[in-house]
Amino acid sequence: MERIVGERYKLGRKIGSGSFGEIFLATHIETGETVAVKIENRQTKHPQLLYEAKLYNILQGGSGIAHIKWCGVNGEDNVLVLDLLGPSLEDLFVYCGRKFSLKTVLMLADQMIARIEFMHAKGFLHRDIKPDNFLMGLGRKANQVYIIDFGLAKRYRDPNTNRHIPYRENKNLTGTARYASCNTHLGIEQSRRDDLESLGYVLLYFLRGSLPWQGLKAATKKQKYDKICEKKLSTPIEVLCKSHPVEFASYFHYCHSLTFDQRPDYGFLKRLFQDLFTREGYESDYIFDWTILKYQQTQRTKTHPQSSDVQPFSGTRNSQVMTTDKLKGIKDASYSGEVMEHRGPSNLGRPDVRMQFRPSVSQNMGEKHMGSNTAIPSTSFARSGALKKSQPKAEGPTEATNNGRGHGNKTGASSSWMPSFHRISSTKEPRAGVSSIMEFGLWIAQDFCGEMADRARVLQNLKKYCSVEFQVLVQSCRVELRAMADSIGEAVKGDRITGNDACLRIPPRYCGSPTIV
C-alpha cells in the first residue's frame, strides 16, 4: 500500500536511517518532484525533528540551506520534507580514495566557512561540524555546499537581549569526538570558536587522509573520548599541519586565540585560504577531484565497455547506498546522477548511485567578506591564467611528543589530481593525441556553454586545460582548440543553446576517443 505524507508526497525507497528515525525518497503526486523525507516516531525518547524543522525555518533563504517543502505531524510520526541533495563530503572523500587535493580543499573551505558564518549570524552554533553534515547540491546547484543536520544546534545569543550565553565548565561532549575542539573535550561550553576549530580538523582530515587520533582503542566510549582528548591536546599545531601550507596552522592559531564570546573574523579566515588559492595559481572553475575522477571513469567505460573495474559512484563496496543518516539522494540524471536499484550480496535492495558530474562556473568562489583584518593584505581570489608553482613532495611528519595542539602522521601522496593525457599517435598519425585532448576540452566547453559563457571564457579554459594542466604545449593543439572554441562560441552567442546542443555544432573532426593512462 502506498504511503502518503503531507497529503501530497508518496514515499519511495528508504535511503538512510539514524537515531532520530529514517529518510526516504518521495515523489510529489502532482508535479513528480523528487524530495527527501525525514520521519521520526513521536514516541522516541529524545525527539528532535520538529526542533530541526524550526532551525531550517529560521535559516531559510541562506546559501547552502535546504528548502523546506512541508513539515508537520502525520499519524504517529513527525515528518520533515526537504529538497533532495547530493552526496556528502564524506561520501566523496571515500570515492576519491580518502584524499582530496589542496585545490579541492580550498574551494570547499571557502563555502564551508561561509555556511558556518551564516548560522552564527542567525544566532546559532552547529556543534556537530563533520564531513557527513556537508552535502553537495544537485543539478545546477551541484557545485554548492549545503550544511545539514541541526539536531544539536544551540542558540548562543538570547534573541531578546542579544546577550551571549554564559561561560560554563563540566559540560558533556556534544558532537563528534574526532572533530571536536580542544575546549569541548575539556568540558567547556561551546561557542563560535569551536565550530571553526572543528572545521579546521575536517579540512586537515581531507588533506591528510586521516587524523592522528583516529583508530584509538578503548573499552568504553568515555575512555575512548579521553584518549582522543589526550592525543589531540598533545599534538602541536605545527606537527598537525606539517607538510601542508602554513595557512592551515595560522587558521588553528587564530581559532585558539579567540575568547569565549568573541566574534570570529570570518573574512580573515576566508582570505587566508583565498590568497593561498591565488598564489597556487588555481582557477575557481569548480572542477573538484570527484569531477575529474568521474570523467576518467566515463572515458574508461567508453574505451573498455566490458571492464569490470569501473564501479558506480557509491563510496562503498557491493554497490550499496552512499547515504548514512543524512538528507542526500540523486535526481535529474542529466546533471548530477541517477538512482538505480541494485541488490548486492546483502540483499538490502538499497538504491545505488551513478553520478554524472557537470561542473558549473555560475558561482563565484570569493563570497562577500563579513569581516576584515588589516594585518594581512588580501588579494583577488582567482587569478586567471596563473601558473601553478611546483611543490616539493610531501614527507610524513613524526608523531608529537611535546604538549600543545596540532597534528602528526603521514601525509600521503601529492595533491595533484589532474589526469595524464598522453599523445598516443605516431608521426604518421598526428591527430590521435590531439583528439584525446580535444575531447576533454569539449567536455569542459559544453558545461561552460550550458551556463551561457561567452566565447572568450570558453577559449580561455580550453587553452588552459590543454596547455597548462596537461603540459601539452603543441601548436597544432592550440589551433584545433581555437577552431573548436570559435564554433561553440558562435553557437552560444547566436542561439543561447545548451551545452549538449553546442556539442552537436562541433565538426566531427574535432572529436575523438581519448586514451587515459
PEVENGI-V570034 format. One record per residue. RES is the residue in three letters. SS is DSSP state (hx for helix, st for strand, lp for the rest). PHI is phi in whole degrees, -180 to 180 (999 if undefined). OMEGA is omega as a letter, one per 20 degrees, with the letter a starting at -180 (none if undefined). Layout:
BEGIN
res:RES ss:SS phi:PHI omega:OMEGA
res:RES ss:SS phi:PHI omega:OMEGA
END
This chain:
BEGIN
res:MET ss:lp phi:999 omega:a
res:GLU ss:lp phi:-69 omega:r
res:ARG ss:lp phi:-109 omega:a
res:ILE ss:st phi:-112 omega:r
res:VAL ss:st phi:-120 omega:a
res:GLY ss:lp phi:62 omega:r
res:GLU ss:lp phi:64 omega:a
res:ARG ss:lp phi:-147 omega:a
res:TYR ss:st phi:-114 omega:r
res:LYS ss:st phi:-91 omega:a
res:LEU ss:st phi:-70 omega:r
res:GLY ss:st phi:-116 omega:a
res:ARG ss:st phi:-75 omega:r
res:LYS ss:st phi:-72 omega:a
res:ILE ss:st phi:-119 omega:r
res:GLY ss:st phi:-174 omega:r
res:SER ss:st phi:-158 omega:a
res:GLY ss:lp phi:-169 omega:a
res:SER ss:lp phi:-64 omega:a
res:PHE ss:lp phi:-80 omega:a
res:GLY ss:lp phi:154 omega:a
res:GLU ss:st phi:-135 omega:r
res:ILE ss:st phi:-121 omega:a
res:PHE ss:st phi:-125 omega:r
res:LEU ss:st phi:-76 omega:r
res:ALA ss:st phi:-147 omega:a
res:THR ss:st phi:-128 omega:r
res:HIS ss:st phi:-68 omega:a
res:ILE ss:lp phi:-68 omega:a
res:GLU ss:lp phi:-104 omega:a
res:THR ss:lp phi:-92 omega:a
res:GLY ss:lp phi:81 omega:r
res:GLU ss:lp phi:-64 omega:r
res:THR ss:st phi:-93 omega:a
res:VAL ss:st phi:-135 omega:r
res:ALA ss:st phi:-109 omega:a
res:VAL ss:st phi:-124 omega:r
res:LYS ss:st phi:-98 omega:a
res:ILE ss:st phi:-125 omega:a
res:GLU ss:st phi:-131 omega:r
res:ASN ss:st phi:-67 omega:a
res:ARG ss:lp phi:-68 omega:a
res:GLN ss:lp phi:-91 omega:a
res:THR ss:lp phi:-60 omega:a
res:LYS ss:lp phi:-62 omega:a
res:HIS ss:lp phi:-128 omega:a
res:PRO ss:lp phi:-64 omega:a
res:GLN ss:lp phi:-137 omega:a
res:LEU ss:hx phi:-66 omega:r
res:LEU ss:hx phi:-69 omega:r
res:TYR ss:hx phi:-66 omega:r
res:GLU ss:hx phi:-63 omega:r
res:ALA ss:hx phi:-62 omega:r
res:LYS ss:hx phi:-62 omega:r
res:LEU ss:hx phi:-64 omega:r
res:TYR ss:hx phi:-59 omega:r
res:ASN ss:hx phi:-63 omega:r
res:ILE ss:hx phi:-66 omega:a
res:LEU ss:hx phi:-89 omega:a
res:GLN ss:lp phi:-55 omega:r
res:GLY ss:lp phi:99 omega:r
res:GLY ss:lp phi:-81 omega:r
res:SER ss:lp phi:-63 omega:r
res:GLY ss:lp phi:74 omega:r
res:ILE ss:lp phi:-118 omega:a
res:ALA ss:lp phi:-63 omega:a
res:HIS ss:lp phi:-86 omega:r
res:ILE ss:st phi:-79 omega:r
res:LYS ss:st phi:-93 omega:a
res:TRP ss:st phi:-165 omega:r
res:CYS ss:st phi:-149 omega:r
res:GLY ss:st phi:169 omega:r
res:VAL ss:st phi:-104 omega:r
res:ASN ss:st phi:-127 omega:a
res:GLY ss:lp phi:66 omega:a
res:GLU ss:lp phi:-93 omega:a
res:ASP ss:st phi:-121 omega:r
res:ASN ss:st phi:-89 omega:a
res:VAL ss:st phi:-130 omega:r
res:LEU ss:st phi:-132 omega:a
res:VAL ss:st phi:-107 omega:a
res:LEU ss:st phi:-133 omega:r
res:ASP ss:st phi:-54 omega:r
res:LEU ss:lp phi:-80 omega:a
res:LEU ss:lp phi:-113 omega:a
res:GLY ss:lp phi:-89 omega:a
res:PRO ss:lp phi:-70 omega:r
res:SER ss:st phi:-79 omega:r
res:LEU ss:hx phi:-66 omega:r
res:GLU ss:hx phi:-67 omega:r
res:ASP ss:hx phi:-59 omega:a
res:LEU ss:hx phi:-68 omega:r
res:PHE ss:hx phi:-62 omega:r
res:VAL ss:hx phi:-65 omega:r
res:TYR ss:hx phi:-59 omega:a
res:CYS ss:lp phi:-88 omega:r
res:GLY ss:lp phi:83 omega:r
res:ARG ss:lp phi:60 omega:r
res:LYS ss:lp phi:-163 omega:r
res:PHE ss:lp phi:-108 omega:r
res:SER ss:lp phi:-73 omega:r
res:LEU ss:hx phi:-59 omega:a
res:LYS ss:hx phi:-59 omega:r
res:THR ss:hx phi:-62 omega:a
res:VAL ss:hx phi:-61 omega:a
res:LEU ss:hx phi:-68 omega:r
res:MET ss:hx phi:-65 omega:r
res:LEU ss:hx phi:-70 omega:a
res:ALA ss:hx phi:-57 omega:a
res:ASP ss:hx phi:-59 omega:a
res:GLN ss:hx phi:-74 omega:a
res:MET ss:hx phi:-67 omega:r
res:ILE ss:hx phi:-62 omega:a
res:ALA ss:hx phi:-63 omega:r
res:ARG ss:hx phi:-67 omega:r
res:ILE ss:hx phi:-66 omega:r
res:GLU ss:hx phi:-58 omega:a
res:PHE ss:hx phi:-64 omega:r
res:MET ss:hx phi:-60 omega:a
res:HIS ss:hx phi:-63 omega:r
res:ALA ss:hx phi:-64 omega:r
res:LYS ss:lp phi:-87 omega:r
res:GLY ss:lp phi:95 omega:a
res:PHE ss:st phi:-124 omega:r
res:LEU ss:st phi:-97 omega:r
res:HIS ss:lp phi:-83 omega:r
res:ARG ss:lp phi:70 omega:r
res:ASP ss:lp phi:-150 omega:r
res:ILE ss:lp phi:-74 omega:r
res:LYS ss:lp phi:-161 omega:a
res:PRO ss:hx phi:-59 omega:a
res:ASP ss:hx phi:-66 omega:a
res:ASN ss:hx phi:-98 omega:r
res:PHE ss:st phi:-126 omega:a
res:LEU ss:st phi:-118 omega:r
res:MET ss:st phi:-87 omega:r
res:GLY ss:lp phi:-80 omega:r
res:LEU ss:lp phi:-126 omega:r
res:GLY ss:hx phi:62 omega:a
res:ARG ss:hx phi:-74 omega:r
res:LYS ss:hx phi:-104 omega:a
res:ALA ss:lp phi:-65 omega:a
res:ASN ss:lp phi:-101 omega:a
res:GLN ss:lp phi:-96 omega:r
res:VAL ss:st phi:-89 omega:r
res:TYR ss:st phi:-110 omega:r
res:ILE ss:st phi:-105 omega:a
res:ILE ss:lp phi:-135 omega:r
res:ASP ss:lp phi:62 omega:a
res:PHE ss:lp phi:-104 omega:a
res:GLY ss:lp phi:-65 omega:r
res:LEU ss:lp phi:-104 omega:a
res:ALA ss:lp phi:-64 omega:a
res:LYS ss:st phi:-147 omega:r
res:ARG ss:st phi:-68 omega:r
res:TYR ss:lp phi:-109 omega:r
res:ARG ss:st phi:-131 omega:r
res:ASP ss:lp phi:-69 omega:a
res:PRO ss:lp phi:-65 omega:a
res:ASN ss:lp phi:-92 omega:a
res:THR ss:lp phi:-95 omega:a
res:ASN ss:lp phi:66 omega:r
res:ARG ss:lp phi:-80 omega:r
res:HIS ss:st phi:-73 omega:r
res:ILE ss:lp phi:-62 omega:a
res:PRO ss:lp phi:-75 omega:r
res:TYR ss:lp phi:-70 omega:r
res:ARG ss:lp phi:-139 omega:r
res:GLU ss:lp phi:-126 omega:a
res:ASN ss:lp phi:60 omega:r
res:LYS ss:lp phi:-90 omega:r
res:ASN ss:lp phi:-73 omega:a
res:LEU ss:lp phi:-68 omega:r
res:THR ss:lp phi:-115 omega:a
res:GLY ss:lp phi:117 omega:a
res:THR ss:lp phi:-109 omega:a
res:ALA ss:hx phi:-57 omega:a
res:ARG ss:hx phi:-57 omega:a
res:TYR ss:hx phi:-109 omega:a
res:ALA ss:lp phi:-66 omega:r
res:SER ss:lp phi:-71 omega:r
res:CYS ss:hx phi:-61 omega:a
res:ASN ss:hx phi:-65 omega:r
res:THR ss:hx phi:-64 omega:r
res:HIS ss:hx phi:-62 omega:a
res:LEU ss:lp phi:-82 omega:r
res:GLY ss:lp phi:86 omega:a
res:ILE ss:lp phi:-88 omega:r
res:GLU ss:lp phi:-51 omega:a
res:GLN ss:lp phi:-78 omega:r
res:SER ss:lp phi:-142 omega:a
res:ARG ss:hx phi:-60 omega:a
res:ARG ss:hx phi:-60 omega:a
res:ASP ss:hx phi:-74 omega:r
res:ASP ss:hx phi:-59 omega:a
res:LEU ss:hx phi:-71 omega:r
res:GLU ss:hx phi:-64 omega:r
res:SER ss:hx phi:-61 omega:r
res:LEU ss:hx phi:-62 omega:r
res:GLY ss:hx phi:-59 omega:r
res:TYR ss:hx phi:-66 omega:r
res:VAL ss:hx phi:-64 omega:a
res:LEU ss:hx phi:-64 omega:r
res:LEU ss:hx phi:-71 omega:r
res:TYR ss:hx phi:-59 omega:r
res:PHE ss:hx phi:-65 omega:a
res:LEU ss:hx phi:-73 omega:a
res:ARG ss:hx phi:-83 omega:a
res:GLY ss:lp phi:100 omega:r
res:SER ss:lp phi:-166 omega:r
res:LEU ss:lp phi:-115 omega:a
res:PRO ss:lp phi:-60 omega:a
res:TRP ss:lp phi:-97 omega:r
res:GLN ss:lp phi:-81 omega:r
res:GLY ss:lp phi:78 omega:r
res:LEU ss:lp phi:-74 omega:a
res:LYS ss:lp phi:-99 omega:r
res:ALA ss:lp phi:-159 omega:a
res:ALA ss:lp phi:-75 omega:a
res:THR ss:lp phi:-128 omega:r
res:LYS ss:hx phi:-63 omega:r
res:LYS ss:hx phi:-62 omega:r
res:GLN ss:hx phi:-65 omega:r
res:LYS ss:hx phi:-66 omega:r
res:TYR ss:hx phi:-61 omega:r
res:ASP ss:hx phi:-64 omega:r
res:LYS ss:hx phi:-67 omega:r
res:ILE ss:hx phi:-62 omega:r
res:CYS ss:hx phi:-59 omega:a
res:GLU ss:hx phi:-61 omega:a
res:LYS ss:hx phi:-67 omega:a
res:LYS ss:hx phi:-66 omega:a
res:LEU ss:hx phi:-71 omega:a
res:SER ss:hx phi:-93 omega:a
res:THR ss:lp phi:-101 omega:a
res:PRO ss:lp phi:-64 omega:r
res:ILE ss:hx phi:-57 omega:a
res:GLU ss:hx phi:-65 omega:r
res:VAL ss:hx phi:-77 omega:r
res:LEU ss:hx phi:-57 omega:a
res:CYS ss:lp phi:-102 omega:a
res:LYS ss:lp phi:-59 omega:a
res:SER ss:lp phi:72 omega:r
res:HIS ss:lp phi:-120 omega:a
res:PRO ss:lp phi:-52 omega:a
res:VAL ss:hx phi:-61 omega:a
res:GLU ss:hx phi:-60 omega:r
res:PHE ss:hx phi:-71 omega:r
res:ALA ss:hx phi:-66 omega:r
res:SER ss:hx phi:-61 omega:r
res:TYR ss:hx phi:-59 omega:a
res:PHE ss:hx phi:-67 omega:r
res:HIS ss:hx phi:-59 omega:r
res:TYR ss:hx phi:-66 omega:r
res:CYS ss:hx phi:-59 omega:a
res:HIS ss:hx phi:-73 omega:r
res:SER ss:hx phi:-83 omega:a
res:LEU ss:lp phi:-73 omega:r
res:THR ss:lp phi:-81 omega:a
res:PHE ss:lp phi:-56 omega:a
res:ASP ss:lp phi:-106 omega:a
res:GLN ss:lp phi:-76 omega:r
res:ARG ss:lp phi:-78 omega:r
res:PRO ss:lp phi:-68 omega:r
res:ASP ss:lp phi:-91 omega:a
res:TYR ss:hx phi:-63 omega:r
res:GLY ss:hx phi:-62 omega:r
res:PHE ss:hx phi:-62 omega:a
res:LEU ss:hx phi:-66 omega:r
res:LYS ss:hx phi:-67 omega:a
res:ARG ss:hx phi:-68 omega:r
res:LEU ss:hx phi:-52 omega:a
res:PHE ss:hx phi:-81 omega:r
res:GLN ss:hx phi:-66 omega:r
res:ASP ss:hx phi:-67 omega:r
res:LEU ss:hx phi:-63 omega:r
res:PHE ss:hx phi:-58 omega:r
res:THR ss:hx phi:-67 omega:a
res:ARG ss:hx phi:-64 omega:r
res:GLU ss:lp phi:-75 omega:r
res:GLY ss:lp phi:79 omega:a
res:TYR ss:lp phi:-78 omega:r
res:GLU ss:lp phi:-110 omega:a
res:SER ss:lp phi:-80 omega:a
res:ASP ss:lp phi:-96 omega:a
res:TYR ss:lp phi:58 omega:r
res:ILE ss:lp phi:-97 omega:a
res:PHE ss:lp phi:-84 omega:r
res:ASP ss:hx phi:-56 omega:a
res:TRP ss:hx phi:-69 omega:r
res:THR ss:hx phi:-62 omega:a
res:ILE ss:hx phi:-71 omega:a
res:LEU ss:hx phi:-65 omega:r
res:LYS ss:hx phi:-67 omega:r
res:TYR ss:hx phi:-62 omega:r
res:GLN ss:hx phi:-60 omega:r
res:GLN ss:hx phi:-64 omega:r
res:THR ss:hx phi:-62 omega:a
res:GLN ss:hx phi:-69 omega:r
res:ARG ss:hx phi:-64 omega:r
res:THR ss:hx phi:-64 omega:r
res:LYS ss:hx phi:-65 omega:a
res:THR ss:hx phi:-76 omega:a
res:HIS ss:lp phi:-128 omega:a
res:PRO ss:lp phi:-61 omega:a
res:GLN ss:lp phi:-96 omega:a
res:SER ss:lp phi:-64 omega:a
res:SER ss:lp phi:-94 omega:a
res:ASP ss:lp phi:-91 omega:r
res:VAL ss:lp phi:-93 omega:a
res:GLN ss:lp phi:-101 omega:r
res:PRO ss:lp phi:-64 omega:a
res:PHE ss:lp phi:-73 omega:r
res:SER ss:lp phi:-130 omega:a
res:GLY ss:lp phi:78 omega:r
res:THR ss:lp phi:-137 omega:r
res:ARG ss:hx phi:-81 omega:r
res:ASN ss:hx phi:61 omega:r
res:SER ss:hx phi:56 omega:r
res:GLN ss:lp phi:-89 omega:a
res:VAL ss:lp phi:-64 omega:a
res:MET ss:lp phi:-81 omega:a
res:THR ss:lp phi:-83 omega:r
res:THR ss:lp phi:-113 omega:r
res:ASP ss:lp phi:-119 omega:a
res:LYS ss:lp phi:-115 omega:r
res:LEU ss:lp phi:-82 omega:r
res:LYS ss:lp phi:-152 omega:r
res:GLY ss:lp phi:175 omega:a
res:ILE ss:lp phi:-130 omega:r
res:LYS ss:lp phi:-151 omega:r
res:ASP ss:hx phi:61 omega:a
res:ALA ss:hx phi:-62 omega:a
res:SER ss:hx phi:-73 omega:r
res:TYR ss:hx phi:-115 omega:a
res:SER ss:hx phi:-122 omega:r
res:GLY ss:st phi:161 omega:r
res:GLU ss:st phi:-147 omega:r
res:VAL ss:st phi:-96 omega:r
res:MET ss:st phi:-131 omega:r
res:GLU ss:st phi:-89 omega:r
res:HIS ss:lp phi:-144 omega:a
res:ARG ss:lp phi:-103 omega:r
res:GLY ss:lp phi:-87 omega:a
res:PRO ss:lp phi:-57 omega:a
res:SER ss:lp phi:-77 omega:r
res:ASN ss:lp phi:58 omega:r
res:LEU ss:lp phi:-79 omega:a
res:GLY ss:lp phi:67 omega:a
res:ARG ss:lp phi:-79 omega:r
res:PRO ss:st phi:-74 omega:r
res:ASP ss:st phi:-95 omega:a
res:VAL ss:st phi:-130 omega:r
res:ARG ss:st phi:-114 omega:a
res:MET ss:st phi:-96 omega:r
res:GLN ss:lp phi:-125 omega:a
res:PHE ss:lp phi:-80 omega:r
res:ARG ss:lp phi:-128 omega:a
res:PRO ss:lp phi:-66 omega:r
res:SER ss:lp phi:-123 omega:r
res:VAL ss:lp phi:-113 omega:a
res:SER ss:lp phi:-74 omega:a
res:GLN ss:lp phi:-96 omega:r
res:ASN ss:lp phi:-114 omega:a
res:MET ss:lp phi:-67 omega:a
res:GLY ss:lp phi:-79 omega:a
res:GLU ss:lp phi:-75 omega:a
res:LYS ss:lp phi:-58 omega:a
res:HIS ss:lp phi:-81 omega:r
res:MET ss:lp phi:-97 omega:a
res:GLY ss:lp phi:-143 omega:a
res:SER ss:lp phi:-147 omega:r
res:ASN ss:lp phi:-150 omega:a
res:THR ss:lp phi:-75 omega:a
res:ALA ss:lp phi:-70 omega:a
res:ILE ss:lp phi:-120 omega:a
res:PRO ss:lp phi:-67 omega:r
res:SER ss:lp phi:-107 omega:r
res:THR ss:lp phi:-121 omega:r
res:SER ss:lp phi:-62 omega:a
res:PHE ss:lp phi:-76 omega:a
res:ALA ss:lp phi:-120 omega:r
res:ARG ss:lp phi:-101 omega:a
res:SER ss:lp phi:-62 omega:r
res:GLY ss:lp phi:80 omega:a
res:ALA ss:lp phi:-69 omega:r
res:LEU ss:lp phi:-86 omega:r
res:LYS ss:lp phi:-78 omega:a
res:LYS ss:lp phi:-74 omega:a
res:SER ss:lp phi:-73 omega:a
res:GLN ss:lp phi:-120 omega:r
res:PRO ss:lp phi:-68 omega:r
res:LYS ss:lp phi:-65 omega:a
res:ALA ss:lp phi:-69 omega:r
res:GLU ss:lp phi:-111 omega:a
res:GLY ss:lp phi:-74 omega:r
res:PRO ss:lp phi:-72 omega:r
res:THR ss:lp phi:-83 omega:r
res:GLU ss:lp phi:-71 omega:a
res:ALA ss:lp phi:-77 omega:r
res:THR ss:lp phi:-126 omega:a
res:ASN ss:lp phi:-103 omega:a
res:ASN ss:lp phi:-82 omega:r
res:GLY ss:lp phi:146 omega:r
res:ARG ss:lp phi:-125 omega:r
res:GLY ss:lp phi:174 omega:a
res:HIS ss:lp phi:-162 omega:r
res:GLY ss:lp phi:-166 omega:r
res:ASN ss:lp phi:162 omega:a
res:LYS ss:lp phi:-71 omega:a
res:THR ss:lp phi:-103 omega:r
res:GLY ss:lp phi:84 omega:a
res:ALA ss:lp phi:-75 omega:r
res:SER ss:lp phi:-61 omega:a
res:SER ss:lp phi:-81 omega:a
res:SER ss:lp phi:-65 omega:a
res:TRP ss:lp phi:-127 omega:a
res:MET ss:lp phi:-70 omega:a
res:PRO ss:lp phi:-71 omega:r
res:SER ss:lp phi:-100 omega:r
res:PHE ss:st phi:-104 omega:a
res:HIS ss:lp phi:-111 omega:r
res:ARG ss:lp phi:-71 omega:a
res:ILE ss:lp phi:-100 omega:a
res:SER ss:lp phi:-85 omega:r
res:SER ss:lp phi:-93 omega:r
res:THR ss:lp phi:-66 omega:r
res:LYS ss:lp phi:-82 omega:a
res:GLU ss:lp phi:-129 omega:a
res:PRO ss:lp phi:-72 omega:a
res:ARG ss:hx phi:-79 omega:a
res:ALA ss:hx phi:-61 omega:a
res:GLY ss:hx phi:-65 omega:r
res:VAL ss:hx phi:-62 omega:r
res:SER ss:hx phi:-62 omega:r
res:SER ss:hx phi:-59 omega:a
res:ILE ss:hx phi:-69 omega:a
res:MET ss:hx phi:-63 omega:a
res:GLU ss:hx phi:-67 omega:r
res:PHE ss:hx phi:-65 omega:r
res:GLY ss:hx phi:-60 omega:r
res:LEU ss:hx phi:-65 omega:r
res:TRP ss:hx phi:-61 omega:r
res:ILE ss:hx phi:-64 omega:a
res:ALA ss:hx phi:-62 omega:a
res:GLN ss:hx phi:-57 omega:a
res:ASP ss:hx phi:-73 omega:r
res:PHE ss:hx phi:-66 omega:r
res:CYS ss:hx phi:-66 omega:r
res:GLY ss:hx phi:-61 omega:r
res:GLU ss:lp phi:-98 omega:r
res:MET ss:lp phi:60 omega:r
res:ALA ss:lp phi:-70 omega:r
res:ASP ss:lp phi:-84 omega:a
res:ARG ss:hx phi:-59 omega:a
res:ALA ss:hx phi:-63 omega:a
res:ARG ss:hx phi:-71 omega:r
res:VAL ss:hx phi:-59 omega:a
res:LEU ss:hx phi:-62 omega:a
res:GLN ss:hx phi:-60 omega:a
res:ASN ss:hx phi:-74 omega:r
res:LEU ss:hx phi:-61 omega:a
res:LYS ss:hx phi:-66 omega:a
res:LYS ss:hx phi:-65 omega:a
res:TYR ss:hx phi:-71 omega:r
res:CYS ss:hx phi:-92 omega:a
res:SER ss:hx phi:-98 omega:a
res:VAL ss:hx phi:-102 omega:a
res:GLU ss:hx phi:-66 omega:a
res:PHE ss:lp phi:-93 omega:r
res:GLN ss:lp phi:57 omega:r
res:VAL ss:lp phi:-101 omega:a
res:LEU ss:lp phi:-101 omega:a
res:VAL ss:lp phi:-120 omega:a
res:GLN ss:hx phi:-62 omega:a
res:SER ss:hx phi:-61 omega:r
res:CYS ss:hx phi:-65 omega:a
res:ARG ss:hx phi:-62 omega:a
res:VAL ss:hx phi:-63 omega:r
res:GLU ss:hx phi:-63 omega:a
res:LEU ss:hx phi:-63 omega:a
res:ARG ss:hx phi:-63 omega:a
res:ALA ss:hx phi:-64 omega:a
res:MET ss:hx phi:-68 omega:a
res:ALA ss:hx phi:-63 omega:r
res:ASP ss:hx phi:-59 omega:a
res:SER ss:hx phi:-65 omega:r
res:ILE ss:hx phi:-65 omega:a
res:GLY ss:hx phi:-60 omega:r
res:GLU ss:hx phi:-66 omega:r
res:ALA ss:hx phi:-64 omega:a
res:VAL ss:hx phi:-67 omega:a
res:LYS ss:hx phi:-62 omega:a
res:GLY ss:hx phi:-81 omega:a
res:ASP ss:hx phi:-121 omega:a
res:ARG ss:lp phi:51 omega:a
res:ILE ss:lp phi:-88 omega:r
res:THR ss:lp phi:-83 omega:a
res:GLY ss:hx phi:-61 omega:a
res:ASN ss:hx phi:-65 omega:r
res:ASP ss:hx phi:-65 omega:r
res:ALA ss:hx phi:-62 omega:r
res:CYS ss:hx phi:-58 omega:a
res:LEU ss:hx phi:-70 omega:a
res:ARG ss:hx phi:-80 omega:a
res:ILE ss:lp phi:-77 omega:r
res:PRO ss:lp phi:-55 omega:a
res:PRO ss:hx phi:-55 omega:a
res:ARG ss:hx phi:-65 omega:a
res:TYR ss:hx phi:-87 omega:a
res:CYS ss:lp phi:-110 omega:r
res:GLY ss:lp phi:-157 omega:r
res:SER ss:lp phi:-99 omega:a
res:PRO ss:lp phi:-74 omega:r
res:THR ss:lp phi:-112 omega:a
res:ILE ss:st phi:-108 omega:a
res:VAL ss:lp phi:-123 omega:none
END
